[in-house]
Amino acid sequence: LKDLVDQARLTGTPFTVPSIPMQDKTGQRRWGRVYVYPLTAEESSPAPVCIIRTDITELSRQNQNLQTLLDISRETSKHLNLESALEQIVTHAQTLLNADGSQVYLLDKDEPALRLVQAGGEDTTLPGDLLLTADPVMQNYVDGDSGPAIHFMGAPLAVGAESIGLVTVHRHCARPPFTHAELDFLVKL
């Protein structure tokens, strides 16, 4: 911030730094927007400067998520290839939701069952009753059918008003549980 103060004193005009890296008290990287206002004070040396810093980390994350949704939409429209679109959904769901794995299940037309069609990351057998939902679901600390407990989210895939399948993500329980904001994002994906 010293460079910003020096610049404000030198130019005497207010300015904004739209995005600057910061660290919070725990050492986590955050992003901030900084407003710098040189103040007028008679015969004050050095001249006072007012700095207002706003944490925009969440806004930056939301912008990144929106850009990813736009990229997925463009990719899907460009290729109109179901396999490529499903691969993009799995990849982005896993990456943006910081998940250990992601899967896409589609409804089988011949029988009322979901069929795994795309998977990414670590494979896990998800509890069968969680897959039989038409509504978004989030359950943390769920015992898997085989293997360790997991955090799990699932959201229906729809074309228009018709549900065609389910997208799921999971994390190991040693990692933080999913949040409602993450479930809302998965639904929009």
SEVEX-897366 format. One record per residue (C-alpha): z, x negated, y negated; residue in one letter; residue number from 1. Coordinates in steps of 0.5 Angstrom, whole numbers, always signed. Layout:
BEGIN
<r><w>Z</w><u>X</u><v>Y</v><residu>a</residu><num>NUM</num></r>
...
REM end
This chain:
BEGIN
<r><w>+0</w><u>+0</u><v>+0</v><residu>l</residu><num>1</num></r>
<r><w>+1</w><u>-6</u><v>-5</v><residu>k</residu><num>2</num></r>
<r><w>-7</w><u>-7</u><v>-5</v><residu>d</residu><num>3</num></r>
<r><w>-7</w><u>+1</u><v>-7</v><residu>l</residu><num>4</num></r>
<r><w>-2</w><u>+0</u><v>-13</v><residu>v</residu><num>5</num></r>
<r><w>-5</w><u>-6</u><v>-15</v><residu>d</residu><num>6</num></r>
<r><w>-12</w><u>-3</u><v>-16</v><residu>q</residu><num>7</num></r>
<r><w>-9</w><u>+3</u><v>-19</v><residu>a</residu><num>8</num></r>
<r><w>-5</w><u>-1</u><v>-24</v><residu>r</residu><num>9</num></r>
<r><w>-12</w><u>-5</u><v>-26</v><residu>l</residu><num>10</num></r>
<r><w>-16</w><u>+1</u><v>-26</v><residu>t</residu><num>11</num></r>
<r><w>-11</w><u>+6</u><v>-29</v><residu>g</residu><num>12</num></r>
<r><w>-15</w><u>+12</u><v>-26</v><residu>t</residu><num>13</num></r>
<r><w>-13</w><u>+16</u><v>-20</v><residu>p</residu><num>14</num></r>
<r><w>-16</w><u>+16</u><v>-14</v><residu>f</residu><num>15</num></r>
<r><w>-16</w><u>+18</u><v>-6</v><residu>t</residu><num>16</num></r>
<r><w>-16</w><u>+14</u><v>+0</v><residu>v</residu><num>17</num></r>
<r><w>-19</w><u>+20</u><v>+5</v><residu>p</residu><num>18</num></r>
<r><w>-16</w><u>+16</u><v>+11</v><residu>s</residu><num>19</num></r>
<r><w>-12</w><u>+10</u><v>+12</v><residu>i</residu><num>20</num></r>
<r><w>-8</w><u>+8</u><v>+19</v><residu>p</residu><num>21</num></r>
<r><w>-1</w><u>+8</u><v>+19</v><residu>m</residu><num>22</num></r>
<r><w>+5</w><u>+8</u><v>+24</v><residu>q</residu><num>23</num></r>
<r><w>+11</w><u>+13</u><v>+25</v><residu>d</residu><num>24</num></r>
<r><w>+18</w><u>+11</u><v>+26</v><residu>k</residu><num>25</num></r>
<r><w>+17</w><u>+10</u><v>+33</v><residu>t</residu><num>26</num></r>
<r><w>+11</w><u>+6</u><v>+32</v><residu>g</residu><num>27</num></r>
<r><w>+6</w><u>+11</u><v>+34</v><residu>q</residu><num>28</num></r>
<r><w>-1</w><u>+10</u><v>+30</v><residu>r</residu><num>29</num></r>
<r><w>-2</w><u>+16</u><v>+25</v><residu>r</residu><num>30</num></r>
<r><w>-7</w><u>+17</u><v>+20</v><residu>w</residu><num>31</num></r>
<r><w>-6</w><u>+19</u><v>+13</v><residu>g</residu><num>32</num></r>
<r><w>-9</w><u>+21</u><v>+6</v><residu>r</residu><num>33</num></r>
<r><w>-7</w><u>+17</u><v>+0</v><residu>v</residu><num>34</num></r>
<r><w>-7</w><u>+20</u><v>-7</v><residu>y</residu><num>35</num></r>
<r><w>-6</w><u>+14</u><v>-12</v><residu>v</residu><num>36</num></r>
<r><w>-4</w><u>+16</u><v>-19</v><residu>y</residu><num>37</num></r>
<r><w>-2</w><u>+11</u><v>-24</v><residu>p</residu><num>38</num></r>
<r><w>+3</w><u>+13</u><v>-29</v><residu>l</residu><num>39</num></r>
<r><w>+3</w><u>+12</u><v>-37</v><residu>t</residu><num>40</num></r>
<r><w>+9</w><u>+9</u><v>-39</v><residu>a</residu><num>41</num></r>
<r><w>+10</w><u>+5</u><v>-46</v><residu>e</residu><num>42</num></r>
<r><w>+11</w><u>-2</u><v>-45</v><residu>e</residu><num>43</num></r>
<r><w>+13</w><u>-2</u><v>-38</v><residu>s</residu><num>44</num></r>
<r><w>+11</w><u>-8</u><v>-34</v><residu>s</residu><num>45</num></r>
<r><w>+9</w><u>-7</u><v>-28</v><residu>p</residu><num>46</num></r>
<r><w>+6</w><u>+0</u><v>-30</v><residu>a</residu><num>47</num></r>
<r><w>+9</w><u>+5</u><v>-25</v><residu>p</residu><num>48</num></r>
<r><w>+5</w><u>+8</u><v>-20</v><residu>v</residu><num>49</num></r>
<r><w>+6</w><u>+15</u><v>-16</v><residu>c</residu><num>50</num></r>
<r><w>+3</w><u>+15</u><v>-9</v><residu>i</residu><num>51</num></r>
<r><w>+3</w><u>+21</u><v>-5</v><residu>i</residu><num>52</num></r>
<r><w>+2</w><u>+20</u><v>+3</v><residu>r</residu><num>53</num></r>
<r><w>+0</w><u>+26</u><v>+7</v><residu>t</residu><num>54</num></r>
<r><w>+0</w><u>+26</u><v>+15</v><residu>d</residu><num>55</num></r>
<r><w>-7</w><u>+28</u><v>+17</v><residu>i</residu><num>56</num></r>
<r><w>-7</w><u>+26</u><v>+24</v><residu>t</residu><num>57</num></r>
<r><w>-7</w><u>+33</u><v>+27</v><residu>e</residu><num>58</num></r>
<r><w>-13</w><u>+35</u><v>+23</v><residu>l</residu><num>59</num></r>
<r><w>-16</w><u>+29</u><v>+25</v><residu>s</residu><num>60</num></r>
<r><w>-15</w><u>+30</u><v>+32</v><residu>r</residu><num>61</num></r>
<r><w>-18</w><u>+38</u><v>+31</v><residu>q</residu><num>62</num></r>
<r><w>-24</w><u>+35</u><v>+27</v><residu>n</residu><num>63</num></r>
<r><w>-25</w><u>+30</u><v>+33</v><residu>q</residu><num>64</num></r>
<r><w>-24</w><u>+36</u><v>+38</v><residu>n</residu><num>65</num></r>
<r><w>-29</w><u>+41</u><v>+34</v><residu>l</residu><num>66</num></r>
<r><w>-34</w><u>+35</u><v>+34</v><residu>q</residu><num>67</num></r>
<r><w>-34</w><u>+35</u><v>+41</v><residu>t</residu><num>68</num></r>
<r><w>-35</w><u>+42</u><v>+42</v><residu>l</residu><num>69</num></r>
<r><w>-41</w><u>+42</u><v>+38</v><residu>l</residu><num>70</num></r>
<r><w>-44</w><u>+36</u><v>+42</v><residu>d</residu><num>71</num></r>
<r><w>-42</w><u>+40</u><v>+48</v><residu>i</residu><num>72</num></r>
<r><w>-46</w><u>+46</u><v>+45</v><residu>s</residu><num>73</num></r>
<r><w>-52</w><u>+41</u><v>+43</v><residu>r</residu><num>74</num></r>
<r><w>-52</w><u>+38</u><v>+50</v><residu>e</residu><num>75</num></r>
<r><w>-52</w><u>+44</u><v>+54</v><residu>t</residu><num>76</num></r>
<r><w>-57</w><u>+47</u><v>+49</v><residu>s</residu><num>77</num></r>
<r><w>-62</w><u>+41</u><v>+49</v><residu>k</residu><num>78</num></r>
<r><w>-62</w><u>+41</u><v>+57</v><residu>h</residu><num>79</num></r>
<r><w>-60</w><u>+48</u><v>+59</v><residu>l</residu><num>80</num></r>
<r><w>-58</w><u>+44</u><v>+66</v><residu>n</residu><num>81</num></r>
<r><w>-52</w><u>+47</u><v>+69</v><residu>l</residu><num>82</num></r>
<r><w>-50</w><u>+41</u><v>+73</v><residu>e</residu><num>83</num></r>
<r><w>-51</w><u>+37</u><v>+66</v><residu>s</residu><num>84</num></r>
<r><w>-47</w><u>+42</u><v>+62</v><residu>a</residu><num>85</num></r>
<r><w>-41</w><u>+42</u><v>+68</v><residu>l</residu><num>86</num></r>
<r><w>-41</w><u>+35</u><v>+68</v><residu>e</residu><num>87</num></r>
<r><w>-40</w><u>+35</u><v>+60</v><residu>q</residu><num>88</num></r>
<r><w>-34</w><u>+40</u><v>+61</v><residu>i</residu><num>89</num></r>
<r><w>-31</w><u>+36</u><v>+66</v><residu>v</residu><num>90</num></r>
<r><w>-31</w><u>+29</u><v>+62</v><residu>t</residu><num>91</num></r>
<r><w>-29</w><u>+32</u><v>+55</v><residu>h</residu><num>92</num></r>
<r><w>-24</w><u>+37</u><v>+58</v><residu>a</residu><num>93</num></r>
<r><w>-20</w><u>+31</u><v>+62</v><residu>q</residu><num>94</num></r>
<r><w>-21</w><u>+26</u><v>+56</v><residu>t</residu><num>95</num></r>
<r><w>-19</w><u>+30</u><v>+50</v><residu>l</residu><num>96</num></r>
<r><w>-13</w><u>+33</u><v>+54</v><residu>l</residu><num>97</num></r>
<r><w>-11</w><u>+27</u><v>+56</v><residu>n</residu><num>98</num></r>
<r><w>-11</w><u>+29</u><v>+63</v><residu>a</residu><num>99</num></r>
<r><w>-11</w><u>+25</u><v>+70</v><residu>d</residu><num>100</num></r>
<r><w>-17</w><u>+30</u><v>+73</v><residu>g</residu><num>101</num></r>
<r><w>-21</w><u>+36</u><v>+71</v><residu>s</residu><num>102</num></r>
<r><w>-25</w><u>+41</u><v>+76</v><residu>q</residu><num>103</num></r>
<r><w>-30</w><u>+46</u><v>+75</v><residu>v</residu><num>104</num></r>
<r><w>-30</w><u>+52</u><v>+80</v><residu>y</residu><num>105</num></r>
<r><w>-36</w><u>+57</u><v>+80</v><residu>l</residu><num>106</num></r>
<r><w>-35</w><u>+64</u><v>+83</v><residu>l</residu><num>107</num></r>
<r><w>-39</w><u>+65</u><v>+90</v><residu>d</residu><num>108</num></r>
<r><w>-44</w><u>+71</u><v>+90</v><residu>k</residu><num>109</num></r>
<r><w>-43</w><u>+72</u><v>+97</v><residu>d</residu><num>110</num></r>
<r><w>-36</w><u>+72</u><v>+98</v><residu>e</residu><num>111</num></r>
<r><w>-30</w><u>+73</u><v>+93</v><residu>p</residu><num>112</num></r>
<r><w>-28</w><u>+66</u><v>+92</v><residu>a</residu><num>113</num></r>
<r><w>-28</w><u>+60</u><v>+88</v><residu>l</residu><num>114</num></r>
<r><w>-32</w><u>+54</u><v>+90</v><residu>r</residu><num>115</num></r>
<r><w>-31</w><u>+47</u><v>+87</v><residu>l</residu><num>116</num></r>
<r><w>-38</w><u>+45</u><v>+84</v><residu>v</residu><num>117</num></r>
<r><w>-36</w><u>+39</u><v>+79</v><residu>q</residu><num>118</num></r>
<r><w>-30</w><u>+34</u><v>+79</v><residu>a</residu><num>119</num></r>
<r><w>-27</w><u>+28</u><v>+75</v><residu>g</residu><num>120</num></r>
<r><w>-22</w><u>+23</u><v>+75</v><residu>g</residu><num>121</num></r>
<r><w>-16</w><u>+23</u><v>+80</v><residu>e</residu><num>122</num></r>
<r><w>-17</w><u>+29</u><v>+85</v><residu>d</residu><num>123</num></r>
<r><w>-12</w><u>+33</u><v>+87</v><residu>t</residu><num>124</num></r>
<r><w>-11</w><u>+39</u><v>+91</v><residu>t</residu><num>125</num></r>
<r><w>-9</w><u>+45</u><v>+86</v><residu>l</residu><num>126</num></r>
<r><w>-4</w><u>+51</u><v>+89</v><residu>p</residu><num>127</num></r>
<r><w>-9</w><u>+56</u><v>+91</v><residu>g</residu><num>128</num></r>
<r><w>-5</w><u>+62</u><v>+88</v><residu>d</residu><num>129</num></r>
<r><w>-7</w><u>+58</u><v>+81</v><residu>l</residu><num>130</num></r>
<r><w>-14</w><u>+59</u><v>+82</v><residu>l</residu><num>131</num></r>
<r><w>-14</w><u>+66</u><v>+83</v><residu>l</residu><num>132</num></r>
<r><w>-14</w><u>+68</u><v>+76</v><residu>t</residu><num>133</num></r>
<r><w>-18</w><u>+71</u><v>+71</v><residu>a</residu><num>134</num></r>
<r><w>-13</w><u>+69</u><v>+65</v><residu>d</residu><num>135</num></r>
<r><w>-12</w><u>+63</u><v>+62</v><residu>p</residu><num>136</num></r>
<r><w>-6</w><u>+60</u><v>+65</v><residu>v</residu><num>137</num></r>
<r><w>-1</w><u>+54</u><v>+64</v><residu>m</residu><num>138</num></r>
<r><w>+4</w><u>+52</u><v>+69</v><residu>q</residu><num>139</num></r>
<r><w>+8</w><u>+45</u><v>+68</v><residu>n</residu><num>140</num></r>
<r><w>+12</w><u>+42</u><v>+74</v><residu>y</residu><num>141</num></r>
<r><w>+8</w><u>+45</u><v>+79</v><residu>v</residu><num>142</num></r>
<r><w>+9</w><u>+43</u><v>+87</v><residu>d</residu><num>143</num></r>
<r><w>+2</w><u>+42</u><v>+89</v><residu>g</residu><num>144</num></r>
<r><w>-1</w><u>+44</u><v>+96</v><residu>d</residu><num>145</num></r>
<r><w>-1</w><u>+37</u><v>+98</v><residu>s</residu><num>146</num></r>
<r><w>+2</w><u>+31</u><v>+94</v><residu>g</residu><num>147</num></r>
<r><w>+7</w><u>+30</u><v>+88</v><residu>p</residu><num>148</num></r>
<r><w>+8</w><u>+36</u><v>+83</v><residu>a</residu><num>149</num></r>
<r><w>+3</w><u>+36</u><v>+77</v><residu>i</residu><num>150</num></r>
<r><w>+2</w><u>+40</u><v>+70</v><residu>h</residu><num>151</num></r>
<r><w>-3</w><u>+45</u><v>+71</v><residu>f</residu><num>152</num></r>
<r><w>-8</w><u>+49</u><v>+66</v><residu>m</residu><num>153</num></r>
<r><w>-14</w><u>+53</u><v>+68</v><residu>g</residu><num>154</num></r>
<r><w>-18</w><u>+57</u><v>+64</v><residu>a</residu><num>155</num></r>
<r><w>-24</w><u>+62</u><v>+66</v><residu>p</residu><num>156</num></r>
<r><w>-31</w><u>+60</u><v>+65</v><residu>l</residu><num>157</num></r>
<r><w>-35</w><u>+66</u><v>+62</v><residu>a</residu><num>158</num></r>
<r><w>-42</w><u>+68</u><v>+60</v><residu>v</residu><num>159</num></r>
<r><w>-42</w><u>+74</u><v>+55</v><residu>g</residu><num>160</num></r>
<r><w>-36</w><u>+78</u><v>+58</v><residu>a</residu><num>161</num></r>
<r><w>-37</w><u>+76</u><v>+65</v><residu>e</residu><num>162</num></r>
<r><w>-33</w><u>+71</u><v>+68</v><residu>s</residu><num>163</num></r>
<r><w>-37</w><u>+66</u><v>+72</v><residu>i</residu><num>164</num></r>
<r><w>-31</w><u>+61</u><v>+74</v><residu>g</residu><num>165</num></r>
<r><w>-26</w><u>+57</u><v>+72</v><residu>l</residu><num>166</num></r>
<r><w>-24</w><u>+50</u><v>+69</v><residu>v</residu><num>167</num></r>
<r><w>-18</w><u>+46</u><v>+71</v><residu>t</residu><num>168</num></r>
<r><w>-14</w><u>+40</u><v>+68</v><residu>v</residu><num>169</num></r>
<r><w>-8</w><u>+37</u><v>+71</v><residu>h</residu><num>170</num></r>
<r><w>-3</w><u>+31</u><v>+69</v><residu>r</residu><num>171</num></r>
<r><w>+2</w><u>+28</u><v>+74</v><residu>h</residu><num>172</num></r>
<r><w>+9</w><u>+30</u><v>+72</v><residu>c</residu><num>173</num></r>
<r><w>+11</w><u>+23</u><v>+70</v><residu>a</residu><num>174</num></r>
<r><w>+7</w><u>+25</u><v>+64</v><residu>r</residu><num>175</num></r>
<r><w>+8</w><u>+30</u><v>+58</v><residu>p</residu><num>176</num></r>
<r><w>+7</w><u>+37</u><v>+60</v><residu>p</residu><num>177</num></r>
<r><w>+1</w><u>+41</u><v>+57</v><residu>f</residu><num>178</num></r>
<r><w>+2</w><u>+45</u><v>+51</v><residu>t</residu><num>179</num></r>
<r><w>+0</w><u>+52</u><v>+48</v><residu>h</residu><num>180</num></r>
<r><w>-5</w><u>+48</u><v>+43</v><residu>a</residu><num>181</num></r>
<r><w>-8</w><u>+45</u><v>+49</v><residu>e</residu><num>182</num></r>
<r><w>-9</w><u>+51</u><v>+53</v><residu>l</residu><num>183</num></r>
<r><w>-12</w><u>+54</u><v>+47</v><residu>d</residu><num>184</num></r>
<r><w>-17</w><u>+48</u><v>+46</v><residu>f</residu><num>185</num></r>
<r><w>-19</w><u>+49</u><v>+54</v><residu>l</residu><num>186</num></r>
<r><w>-20</w><u>+56</u><v>+53</v><residu>v</residu><num>187</num></r>
<r><w>-25</w><u>+55</u><v>+47</v><residu>k</residu><num>188</num></r>
<r><w>-28</w><u>+49</u><v>+51</v><residu>l</residu><num>189</num></r>
REM end
